[in-house]
């Protein structure tokens, strides 16, 4: 019974029908090729055909068709690459048949021109039915499912739009009714039979004309300003809209290529894709033993993912949060089963923990991302800020230097520049701690400063998202507050690039682009949630918190800065600082932490970071003037 069932399966399998069809077309193409040639002679072309000859042609051509992979494709998705494959197989088959017939009977029964007519005819006979079948299937879907599918307008008639429409016409959920594109040469053209109706500015007029129910943005490579303009057009139309994911999101695994996604705030505030020297990065980091502290946090976890993708020899994660450590361990083991992963629960401020982890794993590259970073909370927690951010960095840096590690990268912040809060001042002190340790030893100490990262834990984006979900209000401290933003993957990629550029002792600052008004960020997040700011969800201004600045900076006024080999990374030239004075203040901090003596700790912070003693109020008055002058830029 099983044998009979298998025979039935083979006989009635769709691919068997395809093979039989192709073999019949091979025979027909050979007959027609000879008929065209022999029609000028009195003999009948059929008499010129022999059973052995036609059998040989079918056998050889069938083997060539199989070898070229023609039967791995489906007629339903036949396209120009399949037609090219058929033409290639026909030419190879003609050559094979010609050689075989020459050996068989010296081509005594086959005119030479037959070998020229045959591949052309075979390409037509094999490609024609496939393309007609696909056209019929597409036409049938449009004809019978048009009233059941959601009518969509596609914004962008480029390559991404063409691929999107091709997928939509086979998916059965959406019915493309037209394209919009700002290229005037495309207006009136057709892509897969779908017309380009006009420019993006015509959206409001065309939506009711074509009865569109949804908008699909197929422009994954446009810049931030253009994306903001497109989204504003979509919002004014009142229709729901989705977008094709950006290439960098697909490569990083955050999106799938053939999946439509909602427009996220990252798409509106993101920048041009970062161009990195991946060759240099791989040469420096691939195959190395890497340690990431704070590896369960927003930046630390992305550093772990990218280090694993680079092919590090081993990856060690040191994390204080038990839950975060559990999460990143589970994720890395699932995504990189071959990775040699070591996870440790511990505090970088514990010298015994640092020495133990380093002795066990012998890291060659260390990324120090562990830090407390919540500005309002640390404003009242000076001891904990200095114990973790300053002494933790100092303890780890000393342990790393003693181990002979090659590279130590400190993840710093723009809040360390002219700090108006304890958090920023503690990160500046951490930079100085690395500078002091770097004075002795062969380890290359590199510091990287950058601003806010979108959607990091504890940042404003998750807070706004939670407030919008709860129905508001969305709280903003001041209408003029601005911040720099970049995505987490971009920040981590530039950290890797800076680590490769560093020769020891440098402070690198990442180009954060233009600052963004937090009020604009709130408005856009509300609109992306399908609400109207001020009508559906209120925006409430609560006033600047203690230690909060209206704007952030990436360099001190006393620091000059130079460009580097990478256009988005700058090198800050620090002012001279006495190493002996640094050692004295760090010794005072260590003793004061043990005694929980916050007045002494604040005095030490003022001495280490004199700028911290300046009043934040004066900075904010200056900031207001700058923001008013730059308002048109900030609202982009």
C-alpha positions in Angstrom: 0.0 0.0 0.0 2.8 2.4 0.8 4.4 1.7 -2.5 1.1 2.5 -4.3 0.7 5.7 -2.3 4.2 6.8 -3.2 3.7 6.1 -6.9 0.4 8.1 -6.8 2.3 11.0 -5.1 5.0 11.0 -7.7 2.6 10.7 -10.6 0.3 13.4 -9.5 2.9 15.8 -7.9 2.7 19.3 -9.5 6.5 19.2 -10.3 6.1 16.0 -12.3 3.6 17.8 -14.4 6.0 20.7 -14.9 8.8 18.3 -15.9 6.6 16.5 -18.4 5.4 19.9 -19.8 9.1 21.0 -20.2 10.1 17.7 -21.9 7.2 18.1 -24.4 8.3 21.6 -25.1 11.8 20.4 -25.7 10.6 18.0 -28.3 8.4 20.6 -29.9 11.2 23.2 -30.0 13.5 20.6 -31.6 10.9 19.7 -34.2 10.1 23.4 -35.0 13.8 24.2 -35.3 14.3 21.5 -37.8 11.0 22.3 -39.6 12.0 25.9 -40.1 15.2 24.8 -41.7 13.9 21.9 -43.7 10.8 23.7 -45.0 12.9 25.0 -47.8 13.6 21.4 -49.0 11.1 19.0 -50.5 11.4 16.4 -47.8 9.0 16.5 -44.9 10.6 17.6 -41.7 8.9 14.9 -39.8 10.7 12.2 -41.8 13.9 13.8 -40.7 13.2 13.2 -37.1 14.4 9.9 -35.5 13.2 8.4 -32.2 16.8 8.0 -31.0 17.6 11.6 -31.8 14.6 13.1 -30.1 15.1 10.9 -27.1 18.7 12.0 -26.8 17.7 15.7 -27.1 15.0 15.3 -24.4 17.4 13.5 -22.0 20.3 15.9 -22.3 18.1 19.0 -22.2 16.1 17.7 -19.2 19.4 17.1 -17.3 20.5 20.6 -18.1 17.2 22.1 -16.9 17.5 20.2 -13.7 21.2 21.1 -13.2 20.4 24.9 -13.7 17.9 24.7 -10.8 14.8 25.5 -12.9 12.6 23.2 -10.9 13.4 24.9 -7.6 11.2 27.8 -8.6 7.5 28.1 -8.8 5.5 29.2 -11.8 3.4 31.4 -9.5 6.4 33.6 -8.9 8.0 33.4 -12.4 10.0 36.6 -13.2 12.8 37.9 -15.4 15.5 36.0 -13.4 13.6 32.7 -14.3 13.5 33.7 -17.9 17.2 34.4 -17.9 17.8 30.9 -16.3 15.7 29.3 -19.0 17.7 31.1 -21.7 20.9 30.0 -20.1 19.7 26.4 -19.9 18.6 26.4 -23.5 22.0 27.6 -24.7 23.8 25.0 -22.6 21.4 22.3 -23.7 21.9 23.3 -27.4 25.7 23.0 -27.0 25.3 19.6 -25.2 22.9 18.3 -27.8 25.2 19.4 -30.7 28.2 17.7 -29.1 26.3 14.5 -28.5 24.8 14.4 -32.0 28.2 15.0 -33.5 29.5 12.0 -31.6 26.3 10.0 -32.5 26.1 10.5 -36.2 28.4 13.4 -37.1 25.3 15.7 -37.4 24.4 13.9 -40.6 20.7 14.3 -39.9 20.8 17.7 -38.2 21.4 21.0 -40.1 23.7 23.3 -38.2 21.2 26.1 -38.2 18.9 23.9 -36.1 21.2 24.4 -33.2 20.7 28.2 -33.6 16.9 28.2 -33.9 16.4 25.6 -31.1 17.5 27.7 -27.9 15.4 30.7 -29.0 12.3 28.5 -29.6 12.9 26.6 -26.3 13.2 29.9 -24.3 9.8 31.1 -25.7 8.1 27.7 -25.2 9.3 27.3 -21.6 9.2 31.0 -20.5 5.9 31.9 -22.1 3.6 29.6 -20.2 5.3 30.4 -16.9 4.8 34.2 -17.3 1.3 33.8 -18.6 0.4 31.6 -15.6 1.8 34.2 -13.2 -0.1 37.0 -15.0 -3.3 34.9 -14.8 -2.9 34.3 -11.1 -2.2 38.0 -10.4 -5.2 39.1 -12.5 -7.4 36.5 -10.9 -6.4 37.8 -7.4 -7.1 41.4 -8.4 -10.4 40.4 -10.1 -12.0 38.2 -7.4 -10.4 39.6 -4.2 -10.5 43.3 -5.0 -13.6 43.9 -2.9 -12.2 42.0 0.1 -8.7 43.5 0.2 -7.9 46.8 1.8 -7.2 49.5 -0.9 -3.8 51.1 -0.3 -1.8 53.9 -1.8 2.0 53.3 -2.0 4.2 56.3 -1.4 7.3 55.8 -3.4 7.6 54.2 -6.8 11.2 53.2 -6.6 12.7 49.8 -6.1 11.2 49.4 -2.6 7.8 50.3 -3.9 8.0 47.9 -6.8 9.1 45.0 -4.5 6.3 45.9 -2.1 3.6 45.9 -4.7 4.9 42.5 -6.0 4.5 41.1 -2.5 1.2 42.7 -1.9 -0.4 41.3 -5.0 0.4 37.8 -3.9 -0.3 38.2 -0.2 -4.1 38.7 -0.6 -4.5 41.3 2.2 -3.9 44.6 0.4 -4.9 45.9 -3.0 -2.5 48.5 -4.4 -4.5 51.2 -6.3 -1.8 53.6 -7.1 1.7 55.1 -6.5 2.7 58.6 -5.4 6.2 59.8 -6.1 7.9 63.2 -6.3 9.9 62.2 -9.4 8.0 64.1 -12.1 9.2 61.7 -14.8 7.3 58.9 -13.2 3.8 60.6 -13.2 1.6 58.7 -15.6 3.9 55.6 -15.7 2.8 52.2 -14.6 4.6 49.8 -12.2 3.3 46.2 -12.5 0.2 47.7 -14.1 -0.4 50.1 -11.2 -0.4 53.8 -12.2 1.8 56.5 -10.7 -0.9 59.1 -9.9 1.1 62.1 -8.9 3.3 63.7 -6.3 3.2 63.3 -2.6 1.7 66.8 -2.3 -1.3 65.4 -4.2 -2.1 62.9 -1.4 -5.1 64.8 0.1 -6.7 65.2 -3.3 -6.1 61.6 -4.5 -7.2 59.7 -1.4 -10.9 60.1 -1.9 -10.6 59.7 -5.7 -9.1 56.2 -5.4 -11.0 55.3 -2.2 -7.8 54.5 -0.4 -8.1 52.9 3.0 -4.4 52.9 4.0 -1.1 54.4 3.1 2.1 52.4 2.7 5.5 54.3 2.8 8.0 52.6 0.6 10.9 54.9 0.9 13.4 53.2 3.3 16.4 55.3 2.4 15.1 58.8 2.8 16.5 61.2 5.4 14.9 62.4 8.6 13.6 65.7 7.1 12.0 63.9 4.2 10.5 61.2 6.4 9.0 63.9 8.7 7.4 65.6 5.7 5.9 62.3 4.5 4.5 61.4 7.9 2.9 64.9 8.2 1.2 64.3 4.8 0.0 60.9 6.0 -1.3 62.4 9.3 -3.3 65.1 7.5 -5.0 62.5 5.3 -6.5 60.9 8.4 -5.7 57.4 7.1 -3.7 54.7 8.9 -0.2 54.3 7.5 2.7 51.8 7.6 6.2 51.7 6.2 8.7 49.4 4.7 11.5 48.8 7.3 14.9 50.5 6.8 17.8 48.4 5.6 19.7 48.9 8.8 16.7 47.6 10.8 16.6 44.5 8.6 20.3 43.8 8.9 20.3 44.3 12.7 17.3 41.9 13.0 14.9 44.4 14.4 12.6 44.1 11.4 11.9 41.6 8.6 12.3 42.7 5.0 8.8 41.6 3.9 6.9 42.9 7.0 5.3 46.3 7.1 5.9 48.2 10.4 4.3 51.1 12.1 6.3 54.4 11.8 8.3 54.7 15.0 9.8 57.8 16.6 13.2 56.4 15.6 12.2 56.8 11.9 11.4 60.5 12.5 14.5 61.3 14.6 17.0 58.9 13.1 19.9 60.0 11.0 21.6 58.8 7.9 23.0 55.2 8.2 26.4 55.1 9.8 29.2 54.1 7.4 31.8 52.2 9.4 35.2 50.7 8.6 34.1 47.2 9.3 37.4 45.8 8.1 39.3 47.6 10.7 36.7 46.8 13.4 36.9 43.1 12.6 40.6 43.1 12.5 40.7 44.7 16.0 37.8 42.9 17.7 36.9 39.7 15.9 38.5 36.7 17.7 39.1 38.7 20.8 38.0 38.0 24.4 35.5 40.8 25.2 34.1 41.9 28.6 31.1 44.2 28.8 30.1 45.6 32.2 26.5 46.7 32.6 25.9 44.1 29.8 22.2 43.8 30.7 21.4 47.5 30.2 20.3 49.3 27.0 23.7 50.2 25.7 25.5 47.2 27.3 23.1 44.6 25.9 23.5 46.0 22.3 27.3 46.0 22.7 27.0 42.3 23.6 24.8 41.5 20.5 27.2 43.3 18.1 30.3 41.8 19.7 28.7 38.3 19.2 27.9 39.1 15.6 31.5 40.2 15.1 32.7 36.8 16.1 34.5 37.4 19.4 36.4 34.5 20.8 34.5 34.8 24.1 32.0 37.3 25.6 31.8 38.0 29.3 28.9 39.9 30.8 29.2 41.6 34.3 25.9 42.9 35.5 24.5 44.1 38.8 20.8 43.5 38.0 19.9 39.8 38.4 16.9 40.1 36.0 18.8 42.0 33.3 21.6 39.4 33.5 19.1 36.6 33.1 17.5 38.3 30.1 20.7 38.9 28.2 22.0 35.5 28.9 18.9 33.8 27.6 18.9 36.0 24.5 22.5 35.5 23.6 22.4 31.7 24.1 19.3 31.5 21.8 20.7 33.8 19.1 24.4 32.7 19.2 24.5 29.0 20.4 28.2 28.6 19.5 29.3 31.7 21.4 31.5 31.1 24.5 29.5 33.1 27.0 30.4 33.9 30.6 28.0 35.7 32.8 28.7 37.1 36.3 26.4 38.8 38.7 28.4 41.5 40.5 29.3 45.1 41.2 32.2 46.8 39.3 32.9 48.7 42.5 33.9 45.4 44.2 37.6 44.9 43.6 37.4 41.2 44.4 34.6 40.7 41.8 36.6 42.6 39.2 39.8 40.7 39.9 38.0 37.4 39.9 36.1 38.0 36.6 39.3 39.3 34.8 41.4 36.4 36.1 38.9 33.8 35.0 38.1 35.2 31.5 41.3 37.2 30.7 39.6 39.8 28.5 41.5 41.6 25.8 38.9 44.3 25.2 36.7 45.9 28.0 33.6 48.0 27.3 32.6 49.7 30.6 28.9 50.6 30.3 27.9 50.0 33.9 26.7 53.3 35.5 23.9 54.9 37.4 22.3 57.5 35.0 19.0 58.7 36.3 19.6 62.5 36.7 16.9 63.5 39.2 17.4 60.4 41.4 21.2 60.8 41.6 20.8 64.5 42.5 19.8 63.3 45.9 22.2 60.3 46.0 25.7 61.8 45.7 27.4 58.9 47.6 25.9 56.2 45.4 26.6 58.2 42.2 30.3 58.6 43.1 30.6 55.0 44.6 29.3 53.4 41.4 30.2 55.8 38.6 33.5 57.0 39.8 35.0 54.4 42.2 33.5 51.6 40.2 35.2 52.9 37.1 38.5 53.4 39.0 38.4 49.9 40.5 37.7 48.3 37.2 40.2 50.4 35.3 43.0 49.5 37.8 42.1 45.8 37.6 42.1 45.9 33.8 45.5 47.7 33.7 47.1 45.2 36.0 45.8 42.3 33.8 47.5 43.7 30.7 44.3 44.1 28.8 44.7 45.8 25.4 41.7 48.2 25.3 39.5 49.8 27.9 36.5 51.8 26.6 34.6 54.0 29.0 31.0 54.8 27.9 30.5 58.5 28.9 27.8 61.1 28.2 27.3 64.6 27.0 26.0 65.4 30.5 29.7 65.2 31.6 30.3 68.5 29.7 29.7 71.6 31.9 27.6 69.4 34.2 24.8 70.9 36.1 23.9 67.7 38.0 25.6 65.0 40.1 25.2 62.4 37.4 27.0 64.4 34.8 29.7 65.5 37.2 30.3 61.9 38.3 30.7 60.8 34.7 33.2 63.6 34.1 35.1 62.4 37.2 35.0 58.9 35.8 36.7 60.2 32.6 39.4 61.7 34.9 39.8 58.4 36.7 40.6 56.7 33.4 43.0 59.4 32.5 44.9 58.9 35.8 45.0 55.1 35.5 46.1 55.5 31.8 49.3 57.4 32.9 50.8 54.0 34.0 50.6 50.8 32.0 50.2 49.6 28.4 46.4 49.4 28.3 44.8 51.8 25.8 42.1 53.8 27.7 39.5 55.4 25.4 36.5 57.4 26.4 33.4 57.9 24.2 30.8 60.6 24.8 27.4 60.8 23.3 23.9 62.0 24.1 20.6 60.4 24.7 19.8 57.1 22.9 16.2 56.5 21.8 14.2 54.0 23.8 16.9 53.3 26.4 15.7 52.2 29.8 14.6 55.1 31.9 14.8 57.6 29.1 12.0 60.0 28.0 10.7 57.9 25.1 9.5 54.9 27.2 8.0 57.4 29.7 6.1 59.3 27.0 4.9 56.0 25.5 3.6 54.9 28.9 1.9 58.2 29.5 0.2 58.1 26.0 -1.0 54.6 26.7 -2.6 55.7 30.0 -4.4 58.6 28.2 -2.1 61.4 29.2 -1.1 63.9 30.1 2.4 63.8 28.6 4.8 65.7 30.9 7.6 67.9 29.6 9.7 70.0 31.9 10.1 73.0 29.7 9.0 74.0 26.1 12.5 74.9 25.2 14.3 71.8 26.4 16.4 70.2 23.7 18.4 66.9 23.6 20.6 65.1 21.2 19.3 61.7 20.1 20.7 58.7 18.3 19.6 55.1 18.1 21.1 52.4 20.4 22.6 50.4 17.5 24.1 53.5 15.9 25.7 54.5 19.3 27.2 51.0 19.8 28.6 50.8 16.2 30.3 54.2 16.7 31.6 53.0 20.1 33.3 50.0 18.3 34.7 52.4 15.7 36.1 54.7 18.4 37.7 51.8 20.1 39.5 50.9 16.9 40.6 54.6 16.3 41.9 55.1 19.9 45.6 54.9 20.6 45.2 55.6 24.4 44.1 58.6 26.4 41.6 60.0 23.9 38.1 61.3 24.6 35.9 60.8 21.5 32.6 62.6 21.0 30.1 61.2 18.6 28.4 63.6 16.2 24.8 63.7 17.4 23.4 65.8 14.6 20.9 68.5 15.4 19.3 68.7 18.8 15.6 68.0 19.1 13.0 69.8 21.1 11.5 67.5 23.6 8.1 69.1 23.1 8.3 68.2 19.4 9.2 64.6 20.4 6.1 64.5 22.6 3.9 65.8 19.8 5.1 63.3 17.3 4.8 60.4 19.6 1.2 61.4 20.3 0.4 61.7 16.6 2.1 58.3 15.9 -0.3 56.8 18.5 -3.2 58.0 16.4 -4.0 60.9 18.8 -4.0 64.7 18.4 -1.8 66.7 20.8 -3.9 69.1 23.0 -7.2 67.5 22.0 -6.9 63.8 22.8 -3.8 63.9 25.0 -2.6 67.0 26.8 1.1 68.1 27.1 1.8 69.6 30.5 5.0 71.6 31.3 6.2 70.9 34.8 9.2 73.1 35.1 12.9 72.3 35.1 14.0 69.8 37.7 17.0 70.3 39.9 20.2 69.8 38.0 18.4 69.7 34.6 19.8 71.8 31.7 17.9 73.2 28.8 20.6 71.9 26.4 23.5 69.5 26.4 27.0 69.9 25.0 29.6 67.5 23.7 32.7 69.6 24.4 33.9 72.1 27.0 34.6 75.6 25.9 38.2 75.1 27.0 38.5 71.9 24.9 39.5 72.2 21.3 38.5 69.3 19.1 39.7 67.7 15.9 38.2 65.5 13.3 39.2 61.9 13.0 39.3 59.2 10.3 35.5 58.9 10.8 33.3 61.8 10.0 30.9 61.2 12.9 33.6 60.9 15.6 35.5 63.9 17.0 38.5 64.0 19.2 38.4 66.3 22.3 41.7 67.8 23.4 41.6 68.0 27.1 43.1 70.6 29.3 46.0 69.5 31.4 45.2 68.0 34.8 47.6 67.1 37.6 47.7 63.3 38.1 48.8 63.8 41.7 45.8 66.1 42.4 43.5 63.5 40.8 45.0 60.7 43.0 44.5 62.9 46.1 40.8 63.6 45.4 40.0 60.0 44.5 41.6 58.9 47.8 39.3 61.4 49.6 36.3 60.1 47.7 37.1 56.5 48.7 37.4 57.5 52.4 34.3 59.6 52.3 32.2 56.8 50.7 33.2 54.5 53.5 32.1 57.1 56.1 29.0 58.1 54.1 30.2 61.7 54.3 28.3 63.5 51.5 29.6 67.1 52.3 33.1 65.9 51.6 32.0 64.0 48.5 30.4 67.2 47.1 33.5 69.1 47.9 35.6 66.5 46.0 33.3 66.6 43.1 33.6 70.4 43.0 37.4 70.2 43.0 37.5 67.5 40.3 34.9 69.2 38.1 35.1 73.0 38.7 32.5 73.6 36.1 30.0 71.7 38.3 30.1 74.6 40.8 28.7 77.0 38.2 25.0 77.7 38.5 22.8 75.8 36.1 20.4 78.8 36.1 23.0 80.9 34.3 23.6 78.2 31.7 19.9 77.9 31.1 19.5 81.7 30.6 22.2 81.5 27.9 20.6 78.4 26.5 17.2 80.2 26.0 18.8 82.8 23.8 20.5 80.1 21.7 17.3 78.1 21.3 15.3 81.1 20.3 17.8 81.9 17.6 17.9 78.3 16.4 14.2 77.5 16.7 13.6 76.9 12.9 16.4 74.3 12.9 15.3 72.6 16.1 11.7 72.1 14.9 12.8 70.0 11.9 
